[in-house]
Amino acid sequence: MLLRDEDDDDKCDLILDQYLPYRMAVIAHLMSTGFSKRYSKDFDMTIGEWRVMANLGHLEPQSGHEIGAHSHLDKVQISRAVARLEKKGWIQREGDTVDRRRNLLTLTPEGRRVFNSIGKMALDFEDDVSASLSTEEYAALDRILRKLSKRAESLI
């Protein structure tokens, strides 16, 4: 939380552990890292690779640009993840018939199997993380996150 000195508009005391964006970033990092420990050893997959696969598992085909918009990965991260996933045989690249400059990505049948396995792990991880919340608290958290997300998007 940012505390302002009423006598001095230029002076403030930013207490990082109380600053909402920082707290959310720390929680996101802890959750992402915690979940990656569950799938990385079984599937030799990075967080970036999982994010690419998760996007394709939800909606395909997609371009790397579209995946970047949803996953908040940069072009280099997407490029590396796509190359590794292609090498593993979990995704395939096809030219877009409408825009020949663009490639569309889809999961292969083996990639779909891997996605389904990790997807179940993701839901179990979510259950583990949210176990300390009541049903009402979880619903309230969901509403609050939607509100904060919508507001943050409007400020970009």
N, C-alpha and C positions, 0 to 999 in steps of 0.2 A: 504494500500500500504506500502511496506517495503522500507524505505528510508535508504540509506547507507551513512555513512560519508566517503568521498573520502580519507581522511587522516588516517582513522582507519578502517581496514577491519573487526575488531571484533565488532565494534559499529554499532548498527542499532536502528532505532526508528520505531517500529511497531505501526501504527495507526489503531487500530482494526476496527473502523467504515469505514475505507477505504480498508481494507483487503478483497479481493474478496471472499475467502472461507467463511469467517465469515458473510459477507453480504448475501451470498446465503443461508447459514444455517439459518440466522434470517428470511429471506423471506420465506423459506420453512416451518419454524416453525409457522410463522404468518398465512400462507395460510392453513396449516394442521389444526391448532387450530381453525381458522375461519370457515373452512368447517365443522369440527367436531361439532361445535355448532349447525349447521343446522340439522345434522342427529342424534346426540346423544340423544336429548330430545324426538324425535319421535320414535326412534328405540332402545334406551338404548344400544348403541354400542360404543365401544372404538375405538381409531384410529387404533390400531393393528387389531381388528376384521374387521374393514372396509378394511384394506389393504389385509387381507387374502381373504375376500369376493371379492374384486375387482380383485385380481389375478385369482380367480376361475371363476369369471364372464367373464373374458377375454379368459381364456384357462383352460379347465378341461378335464380329471382329472390331478391333480398335487400332488406331495408329499409335506410334510412340508419343506423339504430341498429345493425343487425347488421354493416354495413360498418365503422362506427366501432369496434366491439369487435375486429374483426380487424386493422384498419389502424392503430389508435391515433391516429386523427384525431378532433378534437373536432367538435361539432355545426356550428359556424360553417364550419369547413374543408370538411366534407362538403356542407353546403348550397351553398356557393360552387362547389365542384367539380361537384356535380350540376347546378346551373343552367347552368354553362358547357358541360358535356357534352350537356345537353339542347339547348342553343342550337346546338351543332355537329351535332346529329342523331345522336349516337353512343350515347345511352341514352334509354330511355323510361320513363315513370312510369305505373303502373297502380294503381288502388285494390285493396286486399286484400279479397277476398270474405268472409273470415272476420272480420277486424277493420277496419271501415270508417274508423277513425282513422289507419290505417297505409297508406303507399304502398309498393309493391314496384317495384324498379328492375330493368331488364333491358337488355342490349345490343341495339341495332338491328343489322340485317345489316351496315351500314357500320361500326358500332362494333365488331362482331366482327372485321371485316377489319383495322381499326386495331389492335385488341387482339392479333390474330395476328402482325401485323408487328412491333409493339413487343415482344411475347413472345419472338420470335426474337432480337431485339436484346438482350433481358434475358439470355437463355441465353448469347449470345456474350459479353456483359459479364461474366457469372459465370465463364465459361471464362478470359477475360483476367485477371480478378482472382485466380483460384485457380491460374493457370499456374505460380506459384512453389512450389506444394505438390505433394508426391508423392501418389499414390493413397492410401497409408497415412495420410499426414498429413491429407488431406482427410476421410477416414473418421473419423479421431480427432477432428478439429475438429467434425464433425457430431455425434458422440457427446457431446463436451464441451458444445456449444451446447444440445443437448437437455437435458442434465443441469442446466445453469445456468438455462435457461428454466423447467424444472419447479420447481427450487428457488426461483427468484425469484417465480414465481406463488404458491407456498405461503406466501410471506412477506407477500403483499399483504393 
